[in-house]
Structure formats: C-alpha cells, structure tokens
Amino acid sequence: MIGSIDCMHWRWDNCPTAWRGQHTRGDQKGPTIILQAVASQDLWVWSAYFGVVGSCNDINVFEQSPLLEEWISGKAPKVFDFREDV
C-alpha cells in the first residue's frame, strides 16, 4: 500500500489562542496542522491522517498514525502493482 507517503504543514490562521503553543514550530511563522497522506501512482488517496497535538515532525506523525500499525499487522489494503503484468 505504501506508494508515496508524505506529511505537510497547513497554516492554521484561526487557531484558538490557547492552542497556539501546541501547534507552533520554530521554522513555521504561525500555528500549523499536519496532514499525512498516502497516494498511489494513479493519484488515488489511500490514507489521510491529521497529526495530533505536539507532533512536531513527520516521524512523530508517522509513529502515531494508525497507518503504521495497520501495515505491520497486514490489515492495510493491497494495491495492484501494474509492473507485475509487464
């Protein structure tokens, strides 16, 4: 299933003042929310996960997302590999 996995920070302009410290990193200009997405070669989105509070980087988000546990336990959906037919 894991074809292309990536995390991105989306700026959260309307973040409540009480939460700003939990969602702000030093390299970002303001509070952000992290989106982790998995997409196949045909741009089919297989998974989307918004990181939890305090997750500062891609590794923390990946370790906390249910995707890792599903992949290890074999519950993640299988993707047809077009290269097998060639």
C-alpha beads as a LAMMPS data file, in Angstrom:
LAMMPS data file: protein, C-alpha beads

86 atoms
85 bonds

1 atom types
1 bond types

-500.0 500.0 xlo xhi
-500.0 500.0 ylo yhi
-500.0 500.0 zlo zhi

Masses

1 110.0

Atoms # bond

1 1 1 0.000 0.000 0.000
2 1 1 2.750 2.468 0.794
3 1 1 3.453 4.051 -2.571
4 1 1 4.067 7.684 -1.706
5 1 1 3.737 8.911 1.854
6 1 1 4.275 12.491 2.880
7 1 1 3.400 14.996 5.575
8 1 1 2.711 18.658 5.054
9 1 1 2.058 21.580 7.366
10 1 1 -1.059 23.644 6.709
11 1 1 -1.137 27.072 8.257
12 1 1 -3.976 27.395 10.762
13 1 1 -4.948 31.075 10.798
14 1 1 -7.992 30.610 13.055
15 1 1 -6.201 28.560 15.699
16 1 1 -7.544 29.346 19.199
17 1 1 -5.103 31.403 21.257
18 1 1 -4.937 28.733 23.985
19 1 1 -3.731 26.134 21.435
20 1 1 -1.143 28.258 19.599
21 1 1 1.805 26.988 21.616
22 1 1 0.932 23.358 20.928
23 1 1 0.700 23.860 17.162
24 1 1 3.635 26.208 16.521
25 1 1 7.106 25.196 15.390
26 1 1 10.199 27.374 15.171
27 1 1 10.525 27.000 11.407
28 1 1 6.884 27.957 10.730
29 1 1 5.548 31.513 11.004
30 1 1 2.418 30.544 12.912
31 1 1 0.364 27.581 14.111
32 1 1 0.005 24.681 11.685
33 1 1 -1.806 21.383 11.484
34 1 1 -0.030 18.385 9.946
35 1 1 -1.620 16.221 7.258
36 1 1 -0.133 12.821 6.415
37 1 1 -1.307 11.333 3.129
38 1 1 -0.580 8.156 1.174
39 1 1 -1.184 8.154 -2.574
40 1 1 -0.623 5.579 -5.307
41 1 1 0.875 6.239 -8.740
42 1 1 -2.561 6.943 -10.221
43 1 1 -3.101 9.635 -7.515
44 1 1 -5.619 7.543 -5.580
45 1 1 -5.518 8.663 -1.929
46 1 1 -5.364 5.574 0.277
47 1 1 -4.959 7.244 3.646
48 1 1 -5.237 10.700 5.205
49 1 1 -4.391 11.445 8.831
50 1 1 -4.165 14.734 10.689
51 1 1 -1.363 14.717 13.247
52 1 1 -2.136 15.046 16.909
53 1 1 -1.171 17.889 19.219
54 1 1 2.531 18.114 19.906
55 1 1 3.638 16.267 16.782
56 1 1 6.454 18.410 15.517
57 1 1 7.800 16.429 12.582
58 1 1 6.995 13.754 10.024
59 1 1 8.483 10.919 12.088
60 1 1 6.285 11.681 15.120
61 1 1 3.180 11.795 12.929
62 1 1 4.067 8.508 11.201
63 1 1 4.669 6.743 14.530
64 1 1 1.317 7.931 15.931
65 1 1 -0.829 7.329 12.851
66 1 1 -2.830 4.103 12.569
67 1 1 -1.202 3.502 9.170
68 1 1 1.982 2.031 10.631
69 1 1 0.158 -0.477 12.841
70 1 1 -2.206 -1.488 10.015
71 1 1 0.724 -2.067 7.659
72 1 1 2.684 -4.149 10.194
73 1 1 -0.342 -6.290 11.105
74 1 1 -1.253 -6.860 7.428
75 1 1 -4.591 -5.011 7.637
76 1 1 -3.600 -2.303 5.143
77 1 1 -5.253 -2.667 1.725
78 1 1 -3.220 -4.247 -1.056
79 1 1 -2.541 -2.204 -4.178
80 1 1 -2.364 -3.809 -7.602
81 1 1 1.151 -3.462 -8.980
82 1 1 0.984 -2.754 -12.713
83 1 1 4.600 -3.819 -13.168
84 1 1 3.710 -7.477 -12.455
85 1 1 1.843 -7.749 -15.794
86 1 1 4.723 -6.460 -17.891

Bonds

1 1 1 2
2 1 2 3
3 1 3 4
4 1 4 5
5 1 5 6
6 1 6 7
7 1 7 8
8 1 8 9
9 1 9 10
10 1 10 11
11 1 11 12
12 1 12 13
13 1 13 14
14 1 14 15
15 1 15 16
16 1 16 17
17 1 17 18
18 1 18 19
19 1 19 20
20 1 20 21
21 1 21 22
22 1 22 23
23 1 23 24
24 1 24 25
25 1 25 26
26 1 26 27
27 1 27 28
28 1 28 29
29 1 29 30
30 1 30 31
31 1 31 32
32 1 32 33
33 1 33 34
34 1 34 35
35 1 35 36
36 1 36 37
37 1 37 38
38 1 38 39
39 1 39 40
40 1 40 41
41 1 41 42
42 1 42 43
43 1 43 44
44 1 44 45
45 1 45 46
46 1 46 47
47 1 47 48
48 1 48 49
49 1 49 50
50 1 50 51
51 1 51 52
52 1 52 53
53 1 53 54
54 1 54 55
55 1 55 56
56 1 56 57
57 1 57 58
58 1 58 59
59 1 59 60
60 1 60 61
61 1 61 62
62 1 62 63
63 1 63 64
64 1 64 65
65 1 65 66
66 1 66 67
67 1 67 68
68 1 68 69
69 1 69 70
70 1 70 71
71 1 71 72
72 1 72 73
73 1 73 74
74 1 74 75
75 1 75 76
76 1 76 77
77 1 77 78
78 1 78 79
79 1 79 80
80 1 80 81
81 1 81 82
82 1 82 83
83 1 83 84
84 1 84 85
85 1 85 86
